[in-house]
Each structure stands twice: as C-alpha cells, then as structure tokens.
C-alpha cells in the first residue's frame, strides 16, 4: 500500500527525492542538479509530493502554480524497480485531487516523448508540437479537472 503525501522543502524526505530525481531523470542524460536550480524549489509556489512503500521512497514529483488556474506537474520520477507497478498513476491521481481541492482547473506538464502514452492513458491531451527540453523530445500535455 502506497503512502502519498506532501513533504517540506529541505527535509530529509526532500533530499531523498532529489537523489531519486537525479537517478531517474538526470543521470541517464549525463546531467546534474546545480544548487541554484534546487534553491528555486524552496519557493512556496512549489509543492513536493512523495510516494512511499513502507519506508522506501518509490516516487516523487513537484507541483507548481502556473497561474491562470493551471497547476504544473514536473520532475516526475519513479524508482526503476517500481516502474509499471502503479506508482506513477498513484502520483498523478494524488496530484489531480490535490489541485482540484485547491481550486485549480487544469493540470499541465511537459512529458518526455517516451512518457506520452502513459499520460494519454490517464486522459491527458497533447498541446502543440514536440519540442526539445534537456536535450530530448517532449510534448506539452494538459487535463482539465
């Protein structure tokens, strides 16, 4: 049973999410987080979400108020040994409920091209053309609540 919750910036759990995001999102691309980038995550407009299986961190993401009633989901990472087990779906569903309860009208995100089928299965729609971000193809996607 997964335990999904928001976590505070700078907490030990936050530091664990940085490590997971590095392993899943950055390291495969030969990228590192720099301290200036991570310092921006202290902004109260960012909500850090983590998924735990017991004491093990198995997934995480960040939600950011994008203005105009939109909530942006970003930095979605699921531990390699947990992919395909429903962790990503649980994180997205938690995030949608979180946003809806706070009056947001839509979720937006920039999905890696390889993740587009995952979001399509969750009723997200592509917006615009494919673009390059961090050196790989992405698609902007959205879902209205």
BELWO-V816543 format. One record per run of one state. SS is the DSSP state (~ for helix, > for strand, _ for the rest). FROM is the first residue (numbers start at 0). LEN is the number of residues. If there is no record, write none. Layout:
SS:FROM:LEN + SS:FROM:LEN
This chain:
_:0:1 + >:1:6 + _:7:4 + ~:11:18 + _:29:5 + ~:34:6 + _:40:5 + >:45:8 + _:53:2 + >:55:12 + _:67:2 + >:69:9 + _:78:1 + ~:79:3 + _:82:4 + ~:86:15 + _:101:4 + >:105:7 + ~:112:9 + _:121:3 + >:124:9 + _:133:2 + >:135:9 + _:144:1
